[in-house]
Amino acid sequence: MRAVVQRVNNASVEVDGKIVGEIGKGLLVFLGVGDGDTEADLNYIADKTAGLRIFSDADDKMNLSVTDIDGEILVVSQFTLYGDCRKGRRPNFTASMEPLTAEKMYEEFIKLIEAKGIKTAHGEFGADMQVSISNDGPVTILLDSSKIL
């Protein structure tokens, strides 16, 4: 499982011209589910996301998590995180999980974040979405459950 996590001042996602999810200060999470991902991958990415200490403390050090600042999380599905561009110029997405199971994993990720008491919004799985972001920093972190030591 892969996640691109961005620290934001605010973010929103639109589908068919209507805002379906929006947050204030917090994290925008682009989430990709890979073929073979399991519940362990899901739990790892959810725990890591909620616990990332990438917000500034009183000494201007990145030392606080989204929960510490009472922030919010916007989750957007993005299978393109598994795009393989090694051959040719058009990405190959065969490493992405098939959509029916990936959608269940995406929904479970949202539930895990909500269960941590974090206000959560989300996009619409599989939809053509327009995402608006006000990056803070910018701070962008790549999480990949296959890179667990």
VENSUL-V522162 format. One record per helix or strand of 3 or more residues. SS is the DSSP state (A for helix, B for strand). FROM is the first residue (numbers start at 1). TO is the last residue. If there is no record, write none. Layout:
BEGIN
ss->SS from->FROM to->TO
ss->SS from->FROM to->TO
END
This chain:
BEGIN
ss->B from->2 to->15
ss->B from->18 to->23
ss->B from->26 to->32
ss->A from->39 to->51
ss->B from->62 to->64
ss->B from->72 to->77
ss->A from->79 to->82
ss->A from->99 to->115
ss->B from->119 to->122
ss->B from->129 to->144
ss->A from->145 to->147
END
